Each structure stands twice: as structure tokens, then as C-alpha cells.
Amino acid sequence: MQLVSRKEMATHVINKPSDFKVCEGCGRVVRQEFSICPTCHAYRFLTNEESVVERAIQLASQEQRSKTLGNFDFD
């Protein structure tokens, strides 16, 4: 499994902000097709492209705090 860096993902979001939205509950950037945030289960989102780009830039410059599959050892 290949993990994408935060900066690479932010670049992807910034290039196509209309494909994403920002959760008002936790600030996670998710794809437009999500109706509920997979992190906090909120259902309110900011959909304007400026908010999406701004949040992607913020997240790219922060250190990752959430756990991902890459953080676990399955041996």
C-alpha cells in the first residue's frame, strides 16, 4: 500500500477543489460524494472552493495527527 504525502494530496485538492468539500465538524477535506464525514459523522460541509483550497493548504503545512493504516504493525 502506497501512502500519499499530505502535500501531494493538498496539490490534488487545490487543482480540483470542486471535487471536494470541508467538514464543518472536524475540518477534514472529503470528496463531494460523501454525505457524512467518515471521521466525525457530521453532515454539514463548506462547499465553496475558496474554503476547500484554504483548508488543503492548512492541512498540508501541519504535521499529521490522525492514525492511518501505515501507523500500525500487522506482523
mmJSON file of the N, C-alpha and C atoms, coordinates in Angstrom:
{"data_MODEL":{"atom_site":{
"group_PDB":["ATOM","ATOM","ATOM","ATOM","ATOM","ATOM","ATOM","ATOM","ATOM","ATOM","ATOM","ATOM","ATOM","ATOM","ATOM","ATOM","ATOM","ATOM","ATOM","ATOM","ATOM","ATOM","ATOM","ATOM","ATOM","ATOM","ATOM","ATOM","ATOM","ATOM","ATOM","ATOM","ATOM","ATOM","ATOM","ATOM","ATOM","ATOM","ATOM","ATOM","ATOM","ATOM","ATOM","ATOM","ATOM","ATOM","ATOM","ATOM","ATOM","ATOM","ATOM","ATOM","ATOM","ATOM","ATOM","ATOM","ATOM","ATOM","ATOM","ATOM","ATOM","ATOM","ATOM","ATOM","ATOM","ATOM","ATOM","ATOM","ATOM","ATOM","ATOM","ATOM","ATOM","ATOM","ATOM","ATOM","ATOM","ATOM","ATOM","ATOM","ATOM","ATOM","ATOM","ATOM","ATOM","ATOM","ATOM","ATOM","ATOM","ATOM","ATOM","ATOM","ATOM","ATOM","ATOM","ATOM","ATOM","ATOM","ATOM","ATOM","ATOM","ATOM","ATOM","ATOM","ATOM","ATOM","ATOM","ATOM","ATOM","ATOM","ATOM","ATOM","ATOM","ATOM","ATOM","ATOM","ATOM","ATOM","ATOM","ATOM","ATOM","ATOM","ATOM","ATOM","ATOM","ATOM","ATOM","ATOM","ATOM","ATOM","ATOM","ATOM","ATOM","ATOM","ATOM","ATOM","ATOM","ATOM","ATOM","ATOM","ATOM","ATOM","ATOM","ATOM","ATOM","ATOM","ATOM","ATOM","ATOM","ATOM","ATOM","ATOM","ATOM","ATOM","ATOM","ATOM","ATOM","ATOM","ATOM","ATOM","ATOM","ATOM","ATOM","ATOM","ATOM","ATOM","ATOM","ATOM","ATOM","ATOM","ATOM","ATOM","ATOM","ATOM","ATOM","ATOM","ATOM","ATOM","ATOM","ATOM","ATOM","ATOM","ATOM","ATOM","ATOM","ATOM","ATOM","ATOM","ATOM","ATOM","ATOM","ATOM","ATOM","ATOM","ATOM","ATOM","ATOM","ATOM","ATOM","ATOM","ATOM","ATOM","ATOM","ATOM","ATOM","ATOM","ATOM","ATOM","ATOM","ATOM","ATOM","ATOM","ATOM","ATOM","ATOM","ATOM","ATOM","ATOM","ATOM","ATOM","ATOM","ATOM","ATOM","ATOM","ATOM"],
"id":[1,2,3,4,5,6,7,8,9,10,11,12,13,14,15,16,17,18,19,20,21,22,23,24,25,26,27,28,29,30,31,32,33,34,35,36,37,38,39,40,41,42,43,44,45,46,47,48,49,50,51,52,53,54,55,56,57,58,59,60,61,62,63,64,65,66,67,68,69,70,71,72,73,74,75,76,77,78,79,80,81,82,83,84,85,86,87,88,89,90,91,92,93,94,95,96,97,98,99,100,101,102,103,104,105,106,107,108,109,110,111,112,113,114,115,116,117,118,119,120,121,122,123,124,125,126,127,128,129,130,131,132,133,134,135,136,137,138,139,140,141,142,143,144,145,146,147,148,149,150,151,152,153,154,155,156,157,158,159,160,161,162,163,164,165,166,167,168,169,170,171,172,173,174,175,176,177,178,179,180,181,182,183,184,185,186,187,188,189,190,191,192,193,194,195,196,197,198,199,200,201,202,203,204,205,206,207,208,209,210,211,212,213,214,215,216,217,218,219,220,221,222,223,224,225],
"type_symbol":["N","C","C","N","C","C","N","C","C","N","C","C","N","C","C","N","C","C","N","C","C","N","C","C","N","C","C","N","C","C","N","C","C","N","C","C","N","C","C","N","C","C","N","C","C","N","C","C","N","C","C","N","C","C","N","C","C","N","C","C","N","C","C","N","C","C","N","C","C","N","C","C","N","C","C","N","C","C","N","C","C","N","C","C","N","C","C","N","C","C","N","C","C","N","C","C","N","C","C","N","C","C","N","C","C","N","C","C","N","C","C","N","C","C","N","C","C","N","C","C","N","C","C","N","C","C","N","C","C","N","C","C","N","C","C","N","C","C","N","C","C","N","C","C","N","C","C","N","C","C","N","C","C","N","C","C","N","C","C","N","C","C","N","C","C","N","C","C","N","C","C","N","C","C","N","C","C","N","C","C","N","C","C","N","C","C","N","C","C","N","C","C","N","C","C","N","C","C","N","C","C","N","C","C","N","C","C","N","C","C","N","C","C","N","C","C","N","C","C","N","C","C","N","C","C"],
"label_atom_id":["N","CA","C","N","CA","C","N","CA","C","N","CA","C","N","CA","C","N","CA","C","N","CA","C","N","CA","C","N","CA","C","N","CA","C","N","CA","C","N","CA","C","N","CA","C","N","CA","C","N","CA","C","N","CA","C","N","CA","C","N","CA","C","N","CA","C","N","CA","C","N","CA","C","N","CA","C","N","CA","C","N","CA","C","N","CA","C","N","CA","C","N","CA","C","N","CA","C","N","CA","C","N","CA","C","N","CA","C","N","CA","C","N","CA","C","N","CA","C","N","CA","C","N","CA","C","N","CA","C","N","CA","C","N","CA","C","N","CA","C","N","CA","C","N","CA","C","N","CA","C","N","CA","C","N","CA","C","N","CA","C","N","CA","C","N","CA","C","N","CA","C","N","CA","C","N","CA","C","N","CA","C","N","CA","C","N","CA","C","N","CA","C","N","CA","C","N","CA","C","N","CA","C","N","CA","C","N","CA","C","N","CA","C","N","CA","C","N","CA","C","N","CA","C","N","CA","C","N","CA","C","N","CA","C","N","CA","C","N","CA","C","N","CA","C","N","CA","C","N","CA","C","N","CA","C","N","CA","C","N","CA","C"],
"label_alt_id":[null,null,null,null,null,null,null,null,null,null,null,null,null,null,null,null,null,null,null,null,null,null,null,null,null,null,null,null,null,null,null,null,null,null,null,null,null,null,null,null,null,null,null,null,null,null,null,null,null,null,null,null,null,null,null,null,null,null,null,null,null,null,null,null,null,null,null,null,null,null,null,null,null,null,null,null,null,null,null,null,null,null,null,null,null,null,null,null,null,null,null,null,null,null,null,null,null,null,null,null,null,null,null,null,null,null,null,null,null,null,null,null,null,null,null,null,null,null,null,null,null,null,null,null,null,null,null,null,null,null,null,null,null,null,null,null,null,null,null,null,null,null,null,null,null,null,null,null,null,null,null,null,null,null,null,null,null,null,null,null,null,null,null,null,null,null,null,null,null,null,null,null,null,null,null,null,null,null,null,null,null,null,null,null,null,null,null,null,null,null,null,null,null,null,null,null,null,null,null,null,null,null,null,null,null,null,null,null,null,null,null,null,null,null,null,null,null,null,null,null,null,null,null,null,null],
"label_comp_id":["MET","MET","MET","GLN","GLN","GLN","LEU","LEU","LEU","VAL","VAL","VAL","SER","SER","SER","ARG","ARG","ARG","LYS","LYS","LYS","GLU","GLU","GLU","MET","MET","MET","ALA","ALA","ALA","THR","THR","THR","HIS","HIS","HIS","VAL","VAL","VAL","ILE","ILE","ILE","ASN","ASN","ASN","LYS","LYS","LYS","PRO","PRO","PRO","SER","SER","SER","ASP","ASP","ASP","PHE","PHE","PHE","LYS","LYS","LYS","VAL","VAL","VAL","CYS","CYS","CYS","GLU","GLU","GLU","GLY","GLY","GLY","CYS","CYS","CYS","GLY","GLY","GLY","ARG","ARG","ARG","VAL","VAL","VAL","VAL","VAL","VAL","ARG","ARG","ARG","GLN","GLN","GLN","GLU","GLU","GLU","PHE","PHE","PHE","SER","SER","SER","ILE","ILE","ILE","CYS","CYS","CYS","PRO","PRO","PRO","THR","THR","THR","CYS","CYS","CYS","HIS","HIS","HIS","ALA","ALA","ALA","TYR","TYR","TYR","ARG","ARG","ARG","PHE","PHE","PHE","LEU","LEU","LEU","THR","THR","THR","ASN","ASN","ASN","GLU","GLU","GLU","GLU","GLU","GLU","SER","SER","SER","VAL","VAL","VAL","VAL","VAL","VAL","GLU","GLU","GLU","ARG","ARG","ARG","ALA","ALA","ALA","ILE","ILE","ILE","GLN","GLN","GLN","LEU","LEU","LEU","ALA","ALA","ALA","SER","SER","SER","GLN","GLN","GLN","GLU","GLU","GLU","GLN","GLN","GLN","ARG","ARG","ARG","SER","SER","SER","LYS","LYS","LYS","THR","THR","THR","LEU","LEU","LEU","GLY","GLY","GLY","ASN","ASN","ASN","PHE","PHE","PHE","ASP","ASP","ASP","PHE","PHE","PHE","ASP","ASP","ASP"],
"label_asym_id":["A","A","A","A","A","A","A","A","A","A","A","A","A","A","A","A","A","A","A","A","A","A","A","A","A","A","A","A","A","A","A","A","A","A","A","A","A","A","A","A","A","A","A","A","A","A","A","A","A","A","A","A","A","A","A","A","A","A","A","A","A","A","A","A","A","A","A","A","A","A","A","A","A","A","A","A","A","A","A","A","A","A","A","A","A","A","A","A","A","A","A","A","A","A","A","A","A","A","A","A","A","A","A","A","A","A","A","A","A","A","A","A","A","A","A","A","A","A","A","A","A","A","A","A","A","A","A","A","A","A","A","A","A","A","A","A","A","A","A","A","A","A","A","A","A","A","A","A","A","A","A","A","A","A","A","A","A","A","A","A","A","A","A","A","A","A","A","A","A","A","A","A","A","A","A","A","A","A","A","A","A","A","A","A","A","A","A","A","A","A","A","A","A","A","A","A","A","A","A","A","A","A","A","A","A","A","A","A","A","A","A","A","A","A","A","A","A","A","A","A","A","A","A","A","A"],
"label_entity_id":["1","1","1","1","1","1","1","1","1","1","1","1","1","1","1","1","1","1","1","1","1","1","1","1","1","1","1","1","1","1","1","1","1","1","1","1","1","1","1","1","1","1","1","1","1","1","1","1","1","1","1","1","1","1","1","1","1","1","1","1","1","1","1","1","1","1","1","1","1","1","1","1","1","1","1","1","1","1","1","1","1","1","1","1","1","1","1","1","1","1","1","1","1","1","1","1","1","1","1","1","1","1","1","1","1","1","1","1","1","1","1","1","1","1","1","1","1","1","1","1","1","1","1","1","1","1","1","1","1","1","1","1","1","1","1","1","1","1","1","1","1","1","1","1","1","1","1","1","1","1","1","1","1","1","1","1","1","1","1","1","1","1","1","1","1","1","1","1","1","1","1","1","1","1","1","1","1","1","1","1","1","1","1","1","1","1","1","1","1","1","1","1","1","1","1","1","1","1","1","1","1","1","1","1","1","1","1","1","1","1","1","1","1","1","1","1","1","1","1","1","1","1","1","1","1"],
"label_seq_id":[1,1,1,2,2,2,3,3,3,4,4,4,5,5,5,6,6,6,7,7,7,8,8,8,9,9,9,10,10,10,11,11,11,12,12,12,13,13,13,14,14,14,15,15,15,16,16,16,17,17,17,18,18,18,19,19,19,20,20,20,21,21,21,22,22,22,23,23,23,24,24,24,25,25,25,26,26,26,27,27,27,28,28,28,29,29,29,30,30,30,31,31,31,32,32,32,33,33,33,34,34,34,35,35,35,36,36,36,37,37,37,38,38,38,39,39,39,40,40,40,41,41,41,42,42,42,43,43,43,44,44,44,45,45,45,46,46,46,47,47,47,48,48,48,49,49,49,50,50,50,51,51,51,52,52,52,53,53,53,54,54,54,55,55,55,56,56,56,57,57,57,58,58,58,59,59,59,60,60,60,61,61,61,62,62,62,63,63,63,64,64,64,65,65,65,66,66,66,67,67,67,68,68,68,69,69,69,70,70,70,71,71,71,72,72,72,73,73,73,74,74,74,75,75,75],
"pdbx_PDB_ins_code":[null,null,null,null,null,null,null,null,null,null,null,null,null,null,null,null,null,null,null,null,null,null,null,null,null,null,null,null,null,null,null,null,null,null,null,null,null,null,null,null,null,null,null,null,null,null,null,null,null,null,null,null,null,null,null,null,null,null,null,null,null,null,null,null,null,null,null,null,null,null,null,null,null,null,null,null,null,null,null,null,null,null,null,null,null,null,null,null,null,null,null,null,null,null,null,null,null,null,null,null,null,null,null,null,null,null,null,null,null,null,null,null,null,null,null,null,null,null,null,null,null,null,null,null,null,null,null,null,null,null,null,null,null,null,null,null,null,null,null,null,null,null,null,null,null,null,null,null,null,null,null,null,null,null,null,null,null,null,null,null,null,null,null,null,null,null,null,null,null,null,null,null,null,null,null,null,null,null,null,null,null,null,null,null,null,null,null,null,null,null,null,null,null,null,null,null,null,null,null,null,null,null,null,null,null,null,null,null,null,null,null,null,null,null,null,null,null,null,null,null,null,null,null,null,null],
"Cartn_x":[0.847,0.0,0.887,0.62,1.419,0.66,1.299,0.684,1.062,0.101,0.319,0.661,1.656,2.043,0.951,0.945,-0.047,0.076,1.291,1.487,1.003,1.215,0.716,-0.812,-1.429,-2.882,-3.422,-2.765,-3.191,-3.108,-2.066,-1.924,-3.081,-3.443,-4.571,-5.865,-6.097,-7.306,-7.307,-6.168,-6.066,-6.305,-5.871,-6.056,-7.501,-8.276,-9.687,-10.564,-10.631,-11.39,-12.883,-13.415,-14.843,-15.19,-14.184,-14.414,-14.452,-14.214,-14.062,-14.908,-15.045,-15.703,-15.055,-15.318,-14.696,-15.765,-15.512,-16.435,-16.447,-17.654,-17.765,-17.531,-17.59,-17.386,-15.922,-15.126,-13.729,-12.714,-13.174,-12.266,-11.623,-12.04,-11.467,-11.934,-11.046,-11.398,-11.828,-13.052,-13.599,-14.098,-14.297,-14.839,-16.298,-16.747,-18.119,-19.162,-18.882,-19.908,-20.199,-19.368,-19.648,-20.83,-21.778,-22.882,-22.697,-21.84,-21.497,-19.985,-19.406,-17.954,-17.525,-16.544,-16.091,-15.337,-14.899,-14.157,-15.07,-15.933,-16.734,-18.239,-18.635,-20.03,-20.93,-20.316,-21.093,-21.68,-22.689,-23.325,-23.389,-22.67,-22.609,-21.223,-21.209,-19.948,-19.883,-18.67,-18.403,-18.058,-18.762,-18.559,-17.92,-17.735,-17.144,-15.653,-15.191,-13.837,-12.767,-13.02,-12.033,-11.777,-12.842,-12.699,-11.941,-12.21,-11.539,-10.048,-9.693,-8.283,-7.57,-8.202,-7.6,-7.327,-8.291,-8.126,-7.067,-7.011,-5.985,-4.594,-4.426,-3.129,-2.784,-3.759,-3.531,-3.113,-3.848,-3.545,-2.188,-1.808,-0.518,0.645,0.441,1.536,1.581,0.587,0.552,1.101,1.614,2.028,0.786,0.828,-0.306,-0.525,-1.787,-2.129,-3.032,-3.678,-4.599,-3.863,-4.431,-3.858,-4.305,-3.398,-3.719,-3.229,-3.57,-3.108,-1.585,-0.901,0.551,1.145,0.335,0.812,0.788,0.173,0.002,0.913,1.389,2.232,1.369,1.153,0.278,1.054,2.289,3.085,2.671],
"Cartn_y":[-1.184,0.0,1.239,2.159,3.361,4.527,5.211,6.355,7.624,8.492,9.755,10.804,11.627,12.646,13.712,14.407,15.464,16.56,16.877,17.926,17.475,16.21,15.689,15.707,15.316,15.312,16.735,17.66,19.058,19.606,19.252,19.688,19.161,17.919,17.315,18.071,18.388,19.107,20.522,21.201,22.575,22.636,21.611,21.581,21.301,20.636,20.316,20.533,21.761,22.0,21.716,21.732,21.458,19.999,19.128,17.715,17.44,18.483,18.291,19.287,19.008,19.914,19.746,20.692,20.69,20.423,19.436,19.119,20.266,20.739,21.807,21.283,19.974,19.405,19.274,18.7,18.424,19.072,19.639,20.299,19.393,18.146,17.212,17.567,17.418,17.602,16.239,16.187,14.93,15.144,14.06,14.131,14.57,15.191,15.691,14.606,13.363,12.321,11.865,12.245,11.894,12.72,12.073,12.819,12.939,12.076,12.112,12.016,12.814,12.789,11.448,10.784,9.495,9.605,10.791,10.974,11.272,12.29,12.727,12.52,12.032,11.732,12.969,14.133,15.352,15.321,16.122,16.152,17.566,18.499,19.858,20.106,20.676,20.881,22.267,22.798,24.004,23.55,24.064,23.589,24.625,25.855,26.84,26.546,26.75,26.36,27.09,28.334,29.08,28.395,27.931,27.229,25.92,25.209,23.934,24.162,25.132,25.416,25.879,26.772,27.283,26.15,25.252,24.143,23.155,22.904,21.998,22.555,23.848,24.483,24.361,24.599,24.466,23.047,22.061,20.672,20.225,20.727,20.348,20.856,21.967,22.548,22.037,21.259,20.705,19.287,18.905,17.519,16.646,15.446,14.529,14.153,14.22,13.859,12.644,12.321,11.184,9.889,8.797,7.48,6.99,6.324,5.705,4.261,3.472,2.088,1.986,2.978,2.972,3.085,3.514,3.656,2.339,1.301,0.048,-1.043,-1.899,-3.027,-4.279,-4.888,-6.056,-7.372,-7.382,-8.621,-9.606],
"Cartn_z":[0.0,0.0,0.0,-0.916,-1.025,-0.388,0.53,1.177,0.428,0.231,-0.446,0.607,0.33,1.301,1.395,2.504,2.73,1.668,1.278,0.274,-1.103,-1.432,-2.708,-2.738,-1.641,-1.574,-1.639,-0.958,-0.998,-2.418,-3.132,-4.518,-5.36,-5.142,-5.858,-5.552,-4.287,-3.873,-4.45,-4.39,-4.888,-6.395,-7.116,-8.57,-8.98,-8.123,-8.437,-7.201,-6.701,-5.463,-5.593,-6.801,-6.983,-6.687,-6.602,-6.287,-4.782,-3.966,-2.524,-1.746,-0.432,0.494,1.867,2.779,4.102,5.155,6.015,7.102,8.109,8.46,9.459,10.871,11.073,12.401,12.776,11.871,12.211,11.263,10.16,9.23,8.208,8.155,7.192,5.777,4.807,3.405,2.868,2.33,1.807,0.385,-0.329,-1.691,-1.649,-2.716,-2.805,-2.571,-2.971,-2.871,-1.437,-0.467,0.925,1.433,2.089,2.69,4.204,4.765,6.186,6.303,7.173,7.365,7.951,7.334,7.853,9.181,9.538,10.778,11.966,11.812,12.967,12.776,11.615,11.298,11.203,11.031,10.81,9.404,9.18,7.869,7.287,7.869,7.338,6.762,5.581,4.866,4.25,4.156,3.386,1.98,1.008,-0.358,-1.274,-0.787,-1.691,-1.892,-3.094,-3.482,-2.679,-2.29,-1.501,-0.157,0.497,1.783,1.616,0.537,0.277,0.065,-0.753,-1.039,0.228,0.978,2.215,3.203,3.374,4.319,3.84,2.542,1.999,2.267,2.103,2.376,3.854,4.724,6.171,6.537,6.03,6.363,5.828,4.659,4.074,4.912,5.594,6.372,7.808,8.221,9.573,9.592,10.735,10.925,11.087,10.554,10.67,12.122,12.562,13.939,14.004,12.896,12.909,12.58,12.998,12.731,11.357,10.653,9.372,9.425,8.419,8.394,8.442,7.921,7.944,9.333,10.321,11.684,12.475,11.906,12.635,12.059,12.94,12.527,12.556,11.395,11.294,11.209,11.666,11.615,12.664],
"occupancy":[1.0,1.0,1.0,1.0,1.0,1.0,1.0,1.0,1.0,1.0,1.0,1.0,1.0,1.0,1.0,1.0,1.0,1.0,1.0,1.0,1.0,1.0,1.0,1.0,1.0,1.0,1.0,1.0,1.0,1.0,1.0,1.0,1.0,1.0,1.0,1.0,1.0,1.0,1.0,1.0,1.0,1.0,1.0,1.0,1.0,1.0,1.0,1.0,1.0,1.0,1.0,1.0,1.0,1.0,1.0,1.0,1.0,1.0,1.0,1.0,1.0,1.0,1.0,1.0,1.0,1.0,1.0,1.0,1.0,1.0,1.0,1.0,1.0,1.0,1.0,1.0,1.0,1.0,1.0,1.0,1.0,1.0,1.0,1.0,1.0,1.0,1.0,1.0,1.0,1.0,1.0,1.0,1.0,1.0,1.0,1.0,1.0,1.0,1.0,1.0,1.0,1.0,1.0,1.0,1.0,1.0,1.0,1.0,1.0,1.0,1.0,1.0,1.0,1.0,1.0,1.0,1.0,1.0,1.0,1.0,1.0,1.0,1.0,1.0,1.0,1.0,1.0,1.0,1.0,1.0,1.0,1.0,1.0,1.0,1.0,1.0,1.0,1.0,1.0,1.0,1.0,1.0,1.0,1.0,1.0,1.0,1.0,1.0,1.0,1.0,1.0,1.0,1.0,1.0,1.0,1.0,1.0,1.0,1.0,1.0,1.0,1.0,1.0,1.0,1.0,1.0,1.0,1.0,1.0,1.0,1.0,1.0,1.0,1.0,1.0,1.0,1.0,1.0,1.0,1.0,1.0,1.0,1.0,1.0,1.0,1.0,1.0,1.0,1.0,1.0,1.0,1.0,1.0,1.0,1.0,1.0,1.0,1.0,1.0,1.0,1.0,1.0,1.0,1.0,1.0,1.0,1.0,1.0,1.0,1.0,1.0,1.0,1.0,1.0,1.0,1.0,1.0,1.0,1.0,1.0,1.0,1.0,1.0,1.0,1.0],
"B_iso_or_equiv":[0.0,0.0,0.0,0.0,0.0,0.0,0.0,0.0,0.0,0.0,0.0,0.0,0.0,0.0,0.0,0.0,0.0,0.0,0.0,0.0,0.0,0.0,0.0,0.0,0.0,0.0,0.0,0.0,0.0,0.0,0.0,0.0,0.0,0.0,0.0,0.0,0.0,0.0,0.0,0.0,0.0,0.0,0.0,0.0,0.0,0.0,0.0,0.0,0.0,0.0,0.0,0.0,0.0,0.0,0.0,0.0,0.0,0.0,0.0,0.0,0.0,0.0,0.0,0.0,0.0,0.0,0.0,0.0,0.0,0.0,0.0,0.0,0.0,0.0,0.0,0.0,0.0,0.0,0.0,0.0,0.0,0.0,0.0,0.0,0.0,0.0,0.0,0.0,0.0,0.0,0.0,0.0,0.0,0.0,0.0,0.0,0.0,0.0,0.0,0.0,0.0,0.0,0.0,0.0,0.0,0.0,0.0,0.0,0.0,0.0,0.0,0.0,0.0,0.0,0.0,0.0,0.0,0.0,0.0,0.0,0.0,0.0,0.0,0.0,0.0,0.0,0.0,0.0,0.0,0.0,0.0,0.0,0.0,0.0,0.0,0.0,0.0,0.0,0.0,0.0,0.0,0.0,0.0,0.0,0.0,0.0,0.0,0.0,0.0,0.0,0.0,0.0,0.0,0.0,0.0,0.0,0.0,0.0,0.0,0.0,0.0,0.0,0.0,0.0,0.0,0.0,0.0,0.0,0.0,0.0,0.0,0.0,0.0,0.0,0.0,0.0,0.0,0.0,0.0,0.0,0.0,0.0,0.0,0.0,0.0,0.0,0.0,0.0,0.0,0.0,0.0,0.0,0.0,0.0,0.0,0.0,0.0,0.0,0.0,0.0,0.0,0.0,0.0,0.0,0.0,0.0,0.0,0.0,0.0,0.0,0.0,0.0,0.0,0.0,0.0,0.0,0.0,0.0,0.0,0.0,0.0,0.0,0.0,0.0,0.0],
"pdbx_formal_charge":[null,null,null,null,null,null,null,null,null,null,null,null,null,null,null,null,null,null,null,null,null,null,null,null,null,null,null,null,null,null,null,null,null,null,null,null,null,null,null,null,null,null,null,null,null,null,null,null,null,null,null,null,null,null,null,null,null,null,null,null,null,null,null,null,null,null,null,null,null,null,null,null,null,null,null,null,null,null,null,null,null,null,null,null,null,null,null,null,null,null,null,null,null,null,null,null,null,null,null,null,null,null,null,null,null,null,null,null,null,null,null,null,null,null,null,null,null,null,null,null,null,null,null,null,null,null,null,null,null,null,null,null,null,null,null,null,null,null,null,null,null,null,null,null,null,null,null,null,null,null,null,null,null,null,null,null,null,null,null,null,null,null,null,null,null,null,null,null,null,null,null,null,null,null,null,null,null,null,null,null,null,null,null,null,null,null,null,null,null,null,null,null,null,null,null,null,null,null,null,null,null,null,null,null,null,null,null,null,null,null,null,null,null,null,null,null,null,null,null,null,null,null,null,null,null],
"auth_seq_id":[1,1,1,2,2,2,3,3,3,4,4,4,5,5,5,6,6,6,7,7,7,8,8,8,9,9,9,10,10,10,11,11,11,12,12,12,13,13,13,14,14,14,15,15,15,16,16,16,17,17,17,18,18,18,19,19,19,20,20,20,21,21,21,22,22,22,23,23,23,24,24,24,25,25,25,26,26,26,27,27,27,28,28,28,29,29,29,30,30,30,31,31,31,32,32,32,33,33,33,34,34,34,35,35,35,36,36,36,37,37,37,38,38,38,39,39,39,40,40,40,41,41,41,42,42,42,43,43,43,44,44,44,45,45,45,46,46,46,47,47,47,48,48,48,49,49,49,50,50,50,51,51,51,52,52,52,53,53,53,54,54,54,55,55,55,56,56,56,57,57,57,58,58,58,59,59,59,60,60,60,61,61,61,62,62,62,63,63,63,64,64,64,65,65,65,66,66,66,67,67,67,68,68,68,69,69,69,70,70,70,71,71,71,72,72,72,73,73,73,74,74,74,75,75,75],
"auth_comp_id":["MET","MET","MET","GLN","GLN","GLN","LEU","LEU","LEU","VAL","VAL","VAL","SER","SER","SER","ARG","ARG","ARG","LYS","LYS","LYS","GLU","GLU","GLU","MET","MET","MET","ALA","ALA","ALA","THR","THR","THR","HIS","HIS","HIS","VAL","VAL","VAL","ILE","ILE","ILE","ASN","ASN","ASN","LYS","LYS","LYS","PRO","PRO","PRO","SER","SER","SER","ASP","ASP","ASP","PHE","PHE","PHE","LYS","LYS","LYS","VAL","VAL","VAL","CYS","CYS","CYS","GLU","GLU","GLU","GLY","GLY","GLY","CYS","CYS","CYS","GLY","GLY","GLY","ARG","ARG","ARG","VAL","VAL","VAL","VAL","VAL","VAL","ARG","ARG","ARG","GLN","GLN","GLN","GLU","GLU","GLU","PHE","PHE","PHE","SER","SER","SER","ILE","ILE","ILE","CYS","CYS","CYS","PRO","PRO","PRO","THR","THR","THR","CYS","CYS","CYS","HIS","HIS","HIS","ALA","ALA","ALA","TYR","TYR","TYR","ARG","ARG","ARG","PHE","PHE","PHE","LEU","LEU","LEU","THR","THR","THR","ASN","ASN","ASN","GLU","GLU","GLU","GLU","GLU","GLU","SER","SER","SER","VAL","VAL","VAL","VAL","VAL","VAL","GLU","GLU","GLU","ARG","ARG","ARG","ALA","ALA","ALA","ILE","ILE","ILE","GLN","GLN","GLN","LEU","LEU","LEU","ALA","ALA","ALA","SER","SER","SER","GLN","GLN","GLN","GLU","GLU","GLU","GLN","GLN","GLN","ARG","ARG","ARG","SER","SER","SER","LYS","LYS","LYS","THR","THR","THR","LEU","LEU","LEU","GLY","GLY","GLY","ASN","ASN","ASN","PHE","PHE","PHE","ASP","ASP","ASP","PHE","PHE","PHE","ASP","ASP","ASP"],
"auth_asym_id":["A","A","A","A","A","A","A","A","A","A","A","A","A","A","A","A","A","A","A","A","A","A","A","A","A","A","A","A","A","A","A","A","A","A","A","A","A","A","A","A","A","A","A","A","A","A","A","A","A","A","A","A","A","A","A","A","A","A","A","A","A","A","A","A","A","A","A","A","A","A","A","A","A","A","A","A","A","A","A","A","A","A","A","A","A","A","A","A","A","A","A","A","A","A","A","A","A","A","A","A","A","A","A","A","A","A","A","A","A","A","A","A","A","A","A","A","A","A","A","A","A","A","A","A","A","A","A","A","A","A","A","A","A","A","A","A","A","A","A","A","A","A","A","A","A","A","A","A","A","A","A","A","A","A","A","A","A","A","A","A","A","A","A","A","A","A","A","A","A","A","A","A","A","A","A","A","A","A","A","A","A","A","A","A","A","A","A","A","A","A","A","A","A","A","A","A","A","A","A","A","A","A","A","A","A","A","A","A","A","A","A","A","A","A","A","A","A","A","A","A","A","A","A","A","A"],
"auth_atom_id":["N","CA","C","N","CA","C","N","CA","C","N","CA","C","N","CA","C","N","CA","C","N","CA","C","N","CA","C","N","CA","C","N","CA","C","N","CA","C","N","CA","C","N","CA","C","N","CA","C","N","CA","C","N","CA","C","N","CA","C","N","CA","C","N","CA","C","N","CA","C","N","CA","C","N","CA","C","N","CA","C","N","CA","C","N","CA","C","N","CA","C","N","CA","C","N","CA","C","N","CA","C","N","CA","C","N","CA","C","N","CA","C","N","CA","C","N","CA","C","N","CA","C","N","CA","C","N","CA","C","N","CA","C","N","CA","C","N","CA","C","N","CA","C","N","CA","C","N","CA","C","N","CA","C","N","CA","C","N","CA","C","N","CA","C","N","CA","C","N","CA","C","N","CA","C","N","CA","C","N","CA","C","N","CA","C","N","CA","C","N","CA","C","N","CA","C","N","CA","C","N","CA","C","N","CA","C","N","CA","C","N","CA","C","N","CA","C","N","CA","C","N","CA","C","N","CA","C","N","CA","C","N","CA","C","N","CA","C","N","CA","C","N","CA","C","N","CA","C","N","CA","C","N","CA","C","N","CA","C","N","CA","C"],
"pdbx_PDB_model_num":[1,1,1,1,1,1,1,1,1,1,1,1,1,1,1,1,1,1,1,1,1,1,1,1,1,1,1,1,1,1,1,1,1,1,1,1,1,1,1,1,1,1,1,1,1,1,1,1,1,1,1,1,1,1,1,1,1,1,1,1,1,1,1,1,1,1,1,1,1,1,1,1,1,1,1,1,1,1,1,1,1,1,1,1,1,1,1,1,1,1,1,1,1,1,1,1,1,1,1,1,1,1,1,1,1,1,1,1,1,1,1,1,1,1,1,1,1,1,1,1,1,1,1,1,1,1,1,1,1,1,1,1,1,1,1,1,1,1,1,1,1,1,1,1,1,1,1,1,1,1,1,1,1,1,1,1,1,1,1,1,1,1,1,1,1,1,1,1,1,1,1,1,1,1,1,1,1,1,1,1,1,1,1,1,1,1,1,1,1,1,1,1,1,1,1,1,1,1,1,1,1,1,1,1,1,1,1,1,1,1,1,1,1,1,1,1,1,1,1,1,1,1,1,1,1]
}}}
